[in-house]
Amino acid sequence: MFLFWQFNGDNRSFCNQHCPYCYGRLRKTYRHYWNGKVAEWRKAFERLNRGIYFVFSYGEAMGAHGFYECVDLIGEHPHWVLNILTNLSYSPERLIASRLGREKRVFVSACWHPLGVDDRVKGWENFKRNLLMLKEAGIPTHTSMVWYRPQIKWFPEYFDWLDKNDFRVKVRRFIHPKYPLVVRASLRRILPKWFAGKFVLEDYTKAERGYLYASSSPSVIKYGIELEPTYGTPCLAGKDMILVECDGDVKLCADCVGHQHRLGNIFDENFKLNNNPTKCPTNTCGGDYGLLHLFDEKLGTPANKLWDDPFISQIENLPQTSPVAYPHRKEMLKWLEEIKKERSLF
């Protein structure tokens, strides 16, 4: 099962970078939230009696208090694996040396934020150095960048190096005020004017749209870019995917964190997962992993061609040490040419 463990808090948690497009930077309080209760967390996760695919997201996990305590905890169990969403500004040397690293049960989703660092050139060199260190150690790694208009101009440079070094690359769509997290007018006043506009592909050049499509999966294109509603779509959130907050509260997923979506507390010995799929309660699924769990029969064939989805074996509670393999850009470009014949993208 997928378990988003927010051991260091939500979007107010610690981060060493200050990206202009991050809604977390719009909050005044961001700090460390780790409670240090390793034994209690261990018992809580063990009670689930499942093979668990942990995901660390929000803030910068590798610089958070308790990060390596959590890494070691997950490493104790052979059927537990970890995916880390990180800006990779910290050296991964200790991670590589951990049990998870030695047994290749850790996967790194490294996101390069050129506008989040003080020196873009030095930051890029550090990012590349840490990527190559992971690659040499045999740690599965893919990279991503946010489709934020002021930095798209640099993408060709980054794509060129990443492609030459055979790293998988994906572009994360830019979250905008149409989404509930940043819809308030008070936030729009402090953002660029174009930020507050309705998200439509026509707002971007053909080249910009090409980059986005050529680095996205079919499901992300449908639900994340073209914004077809997911409301009511059967989903495995709450059954085989949950989000666990730093205080132990369990929510459906990263998009459904309100009290109405609370499933209980993982420290409660009587806590149980849902037995059946739920129906998506939101119009737009913002989680890349969540998009894999929507039961969309129409997307089944093309999605399965391009994604290595460990979720099927996780449902069956089998050991799974394969990461979510975002399509290689070469695969996406080939797929893009195929679907251009069927409809006009640009």
C-alpha positions as CSV (number, residue, x, y, z in Angstrom):
1,M,0.0,0.0,0.0
2,F,1.0,3.6,-0.5
3,L,1.5,5.6,2.7
4,F,2.3,9.3,2.6
5,W,4.0,9.8,5.9
6,Q,4.2,13.5,6.8
7,F,6.6,12.9,9.7
8,N,7.8,16.5,9.3
9,G,4.4,18.2,8.9
10,D,2.4,19.5,6.0
11,N,3.2,22.4,3.7
12,R,4.3,24.4,6.7
13,S,7.2,22.1,7.3
14,F,10.9,22.9,7.1
15,C,12.4,23.5,3.7
16,N,15.8,25.0,2.8
17,Q,14.7,26.5,-0.5
18,H,12.2,29.3,-1.2
19,C,10.6,28.7,-4.5
20,P,8.2,31.4,-5.7
21,Y,5.6,28.9,-6.9
22,C,5.4,26.9,-3.7
23,Y,2.2,27.6,-1.7
24,G,4.1,26.6,1.4
25,R,6.2,29.7,1.1
26,L,3.1,31.8,1.4
27,R,2.7,30.7,5.1
28,K,4.7,32.4,7.8
29,T,5.2,29.3,9.9
30,Y,7.4,26.5,8.6
31,R,9.4,24.4,11.1
32,H,10.3,20.9,12.2
33,Y,7.4,18.7,13.4
34,W,9.0,15.4,14.1
35,N,7.9,14.0,17.5
36,G,10.7,11.5,17.9
37,K,8.3,8.6,19.0
38,V,10.0,5.9,16.9
39,A,8.7,3.0,19.0
40,E,5.1,4.2,18.7
41,W,5.3,4.8,15.0
42,R,6.8,1.3,14.5
43,K,4.0,-0.4,16.4
44,A,1.4,1.7,14.5
45,F,2.7,0.8,11.1
46,E,3.2,-2.9,12.0
47,R,-0.5,-3.1,13.0
48,L,-1.4,-2.4,9.4
49,N,0.1,-5.8,8.5
50,R,0.8,-4.7,5.0
51,G,3.7,-4.3,2.6
52,I,4.1,-0.5,2.7
53,Y,5.4,1.9,0.1
54,F,6.3,4.9,2.1
55,V,6.4,8.4,0.5
56,F,8.0,11.4,2.1
57,S,6.8,14.7,0.7
58,Y,6.2,18.3,1.7
59,G,9.1,20.5,2.8
60,E,12.6,19.1,2.4
61,A,12.6,15.7,4.0
62,M,16.3,15.1,3.8
63,G,17.0,18.2,6.0
64,A,14.2,17.5,8.4
65,H,14.7,16.6,12.1
66,G,14.2,12.8,12.4
67,F,14.8,12.0,8.8
68,Y,17.3,9.3,9.3
69,E,15.4,7.9,12.3
70,C,12.5,7.4,9.9
71,V,14.8,5.9,7.2
72,D,16.2,3.4,9.7
73,L,12.8,2.5,11.0
74,I,11.5,1.7,7.5
75,G,14.7,-0.2,6.8
76,E,14.0,-2.7,9.6
77,H,11.2,-4.3,7.7
78,P,12.0,-6.2,4.4
79,H,8.6,-5.5,2.9
80,W,8.7,-1.8,3.5
81,V,10.2,0.6,0.9
82,L,10.6,4.3,0.7
83,N,10.3,7.0,-2.0
84,I,11.7,10.4,-1.1
85,L,10.5,13.6,-2.8
86,T,13.5,15.9,-2.4
87,N,15.2,18.9,-3.9
88,L,18.4,16.8,-3.5
89,S,20.4,19.7,-2.1
90,Y,21.7,17.6,0.7
91,S,24.3,14.9,0.0
92,P,22.8,11.4,-0.2
93,E,25.9,9.7,1.1
94,R,24.4,8.6,4.4
95,L,21.2,7.5,2.7
96,I,23.2,5.3,0.3
97,A,24.9,3.7,3.3
98,S,21.6,3.0,5.1
99,R,20.0,-0.4,5.1
100,L,17.4,0.9,2.7
101,G,20.2,2.1,0.4
102,R,22.2,-1.0,0.6
103,E,19.2,-3.2,-0.1
104,K,18.0,-0.9,-2.9
105,R,14.7,-0.3,-1.2
106,V,14.8,3.5,-1.4
107,F,13.9,5.5,-4.4
108,V,14.6,9.2,-5.0
109,S,12.2,11.6,-6.7
110,A,14.6,14.6,-7.2
111,C,13.0,17.9,-8.2
112,W,15.3,20.6,-9.5
113,H,14.1,24.1,-8.5
114,P,16.3,26.7,-10.4
115,L,14.4,29.6,-8.8
116,G,14.6,28.1,-5.3
117,V,18.4,28.4,-4.9
118,D,20.6,31.5,-4.4
119,D,23.0,30.6,-7.2
120,R,21.4,28.7,-10.1
121,V,24.7,27.6,-11.7
122,K,26.2,26.3,-8.4
123,G,22.8,24.7,-7.4
124,W,22.6,22.9,-10.7
125,E,26.1,21.5,-10.3
126,N,25.3,20.3,-6.8
127,F,22.1,18.7,-8.0
128,K,23.9,16.9,-10.8
129,R,26.7,15.7,-8.5
130,N,24.2,14.2,-6.0
131,L,22.2,12.6,-8.9
132,L,25.3,10.9,-10.2
133,M,26.2,9.7,-6.7
134,L,22.8,8.0,-6.4
135,K,23.2,6.5,-9.9
136,E,26.6,5.1,-9.2
137,A,25.2,3.5,-6.0
138,G,22.4,1.9,-8.0
139,I,19.6,3.8,-6.2
140,P,16.6,4.2,-8.6
141,T,16.2,7.9,-9.3
142,H,14.1,10.1,-11.5
143,T,14.0,13.8,-11.8
144,S,11.2,16.4,-12.1
145,M,10.8,20.1,-12.6
146,V,7.8,22.4,-12.1
147,W,6.2,23.8,-15.2
148,Y,6.5,27.4,-13.9
149,R,6.6,29.8,-16.7
150,P,9.6,32.0,-15.7
151,Q,11.9,29.0,-15.6
152,I,10.7,27.0,-18.7
153,K,13.3,28.8,-20.7
154,W,16.0,26.8,-19.0
155,F,14.4,23.4,-19.5
156,P,16.2,22.5,-22.8
157,E,19.5,22.9,-21.0
158,Y,18.4,20.6,-18.2
159,F,16.7,18.1,-20.4
160,D,19.8,17.8,-22.5
161,W,22.0,16.8,-19.6
162,L,19.5,14.5,-18.0
163,D,18.7,12.7,-21.3
164,K,22.4,12.2,-22.0
165,N,22.9,10.7,-18.6
166,D,19.7,8.5,-19.0
167,F,17.7,10.0,-16.1
168,R,13.9,9.8,-16.4
169,V,12.4,13.2,-16.4
170,K,8.9,14.5,-15.8
171,V,7.4,17.9,-15.6
172,R,5.1,18.7,-12.7
173,R,2.2,20.9,-13.6
174,F,2.1,24.3,-11.9
175,I,-0.5,24.5,-9.2
176,H,-2.6,27.6,-9.6
177,P,-5.5,29.4,-7.9
178,K,-8.1,27.1,-9.5
179,Y,-7.1,24.6,-6.8
180,P,-8.6,24.9,-3.3
181,L,-5.2,25.2,-1.6
182,V,-4.4,28.6,-3.2
183,V,-7.8,29.9,-4.3
184,R,-8.1,32.7,-1.8
185,A,-8.0,36.2,-3.2
186,S,-5.6,37.4,-0.5
187,L,-3.0,35.1,-1.9
188,R,-3.6,36.1,-5.5
189,R,-2.7,39.7,-4.6
190,I,0.9,38.8,-3.8
191,L,1.4,36.6,-6.9
192,P,2.2,37.5,-10.5
193,K,-0.9,38.7,-12.4
194,W,-0.7,35.8,-14.8
195,F,-0.7,33.4,-11.9
196,A,-4.2,34.2,-11.0
197,G,-5.6,33.5,-14.5
198,K,-7.6,30.4,-15.4
199,F,-5.3,27.5,-16.3
200,V,-5.7,26.9,-20.0
201,L,-3.1,25.5,-22.5
202,E,-3.7,28.5,-24.8
203,D,-1.9,30.7,-22.2
204,Y,1.4,29.0,-23.1
205,T,3.4,28.9,-26.3
206,K,3.5,25.8,-28.5
207,A,7.0,25.0,-27.3
208,E,5.9,25.3,-23.7
209,R,2.9,23.0,-24.2
210,G,5.2,20.6,-26.0
211,Y,7.5,20.3,-23.0
212,L,4.6,19.7,-20.7
213,Y,2.9,17.0,-22.8
214,A,6.2,15.3,-23.7
215,S,7.0,14.9,-20.0
216,S,3.7,13.7,-18.6
217,S,1.8,10.5,-18.4
218,P,-1.6,9.9,-20.1
219,S,-3.4,10.1,-16.8
220,V,-1.7,13.3,-15.8
221,I,-2.5,14.8,-19.1
222,K,-6.2,13.9,-18.7
223,Y,-6.7,14.8,-15.1
224,G,-3.9,17.1,-14.3
225,I,-3.5,19.2,-17.4
226,E,-6.8,19.1,-19.3
227,L,-8.4,19.1,-15.9
228,E,-11.2,16.6,-16.5
229,P,-13.0,16.1,-13.2
230,T,-12.2,13.2,-11.0
231,Y,-15.2,13.6,-8.7
232,G,-17.0,10.3,-8.2
233,T,-14.3,8.2,-9.9
234,P,-13.6,5.0,-8.0
235,C,-10.3,5.3,-6.1
236,L,-8.3,3.2,-3.7
237,A,-7.5,6.1,-1.3
238,G,-8.4,5.0,2.2
239,K,-8.0,1.4,1.3
240,D,-4.6,0.9,-0.3
241,M,-3.4,4.5,-0.1
242,I,-3.5,6.9,2.9
243,L,-1.8,10.0,4.2
244,V,-0.6,10.0,7.8
245,E,0.1,13.4,9.4
246,C,2.8,14.1,11.9
247,D,0.3,13.7,14.8
248,G,-0.9,10.3,13.5
249,D,-4.1,11.5,12.0
250,V,-5.0,9.5,8.8
251,K,-6.5,11.2,5.8
252,L,-7.6,9.9,2.4
253,C,-4.8,11.5,0.4
254,A,-2.8,14.7,-0.1
255,D,-5.8,16.4,-1.8
256,C,-8.3,15.4,0.9
257,V,-6.9,16.5,4.2
258,G,-9.9,18.3,5.8
259,H,-11.5,16.9,8.9
260,Q,-14.3,15.5,6.9
261,H,-11.7,13.2,5.2
262,R,-10.3,12.0,8.5
263,L,-10.3,8.2,8.8
264,G,-8.9,8.0,12.4
265,N,-5.5,8.0,14.0
266,I,-2.8,5.5,13.3
267,F,-1.8,5.4,17.0
268,D,-5.3,4.1,17.8
269,E,-5.0,0.3,18.2
270,N,-8.5,-0.1,16.7
271,F,-7.7,1.9,13.5
272,K,-8.7,0.0,10.4
273,L,-8.3,0.8,6.7
274,N,-11.4,0.9,4.4
275,N,-12.4,-2.4,3.0
276,N,-13.6,-1.0,-0.4
277,P,-12.6,1.7,-2.9
278,T,-14.0,5.1,-2.3
279,K,-15.3,7.7,-4.7
280,C,-13.1,10.6,-5.3
281,P,-14.5,13.6,-3.4
282,T,-12.6,16.2,-5.3
283,N,-12.8,17.6,-8.8
284,T,-9.1,17.6,-9.4
285,C,-6.6,14.9,-8.3
286,G,-3.4,16.7,-7.5
287,G,-1.3,13.6,-6.6
288,D,0.8,11.9,-9.2
289,Y,0.5,8.6,-7.3
290,G,-3.2,9.1,-6.8
291,L,-3.7,9.3,-10.6
292,L,-2.4,5.8,-10.8
293,H,-5.2,4.6,-8.5
294,L,-8.2,6.0,-10.3
295,F,-10.2,3.3,-12.0
296,D,-10.2,4.7,-15.5
297,E,-10.7,1.9,-18.0
298,K,-10.1,4.2,-21.0
299,L,-6.6,5.0,-19.7
300,G,-5.6,1.5,-18.8
301,T,-3.9,0.4,-21.9
302,P,-1.7,3.5,-22.7
303,A,-0.9,4.0,-19.0
304,N,0.2,0.5,-18.5
305,K,2.5,0.7,-21.5
306,L,4.4,3.6,-19.9
307,W,4.2,3.1,-16.2
308,D,5.7,0.5,-13.9
309,D,3.0,0.6,-11.3
310,P,3.9,-1.2,-8.0
311,F,0.4,-0.6,-6.7
312,I,-1.0,-3.9,-8.0
313,S,1.4,-6.0,-6.0
314,Q,1.0,-3.8,-3.0
315,I,-2.7,-4.5,-3.0
316,E,-1.9,-8.2,-2.8
317,N,0.5,-7.5,0.1
318,L,3.5,-8.9,-1.9
319,P,7.1,-7.7,-1.5
320,Q,7.7,-4.9,-3.9
321,T,11.0,-3.2,-4.5
322,S,10.2,-1.6,-7.8
323,P,9.8,2.2,-7.9
324,V,7.1,4.1,-9.8
325,A,9.0,4.4,-13.0
326,Y,8.0,7.6,-14.7
327,P,8.3,7.2,-18.5
328,H,11.5,8.0,-20.1
329,R,11.3,11.1,-22.2
330,K,12.0,9.1,-25.3
331,E,8.9,7.0,-24.6
332,M,6.8,10.0,-24.0
333,L,7.9,11.7,-27.2
334,K,7.1,8.5,-29.1
335,W,3.7,8.3,-27.4
336,L,3.1,12.0,-28.1
337,E,3.6,11.5,-31.9
338,E,1.1,8.7,-31.8
339,I,-1.7,10.7,-30.1
340,K,-1.1,13.8,-32.2
341,K,-2.6,11.8,-35.1
342,E,-5.8,11.4,-33.1
343,R,-6.3,14.9,-31.8
344,S,-4.8,18.4,-31.9
345,L,-2.7,19.1,-28.8
346,F,-1.2,22.4,-29.9
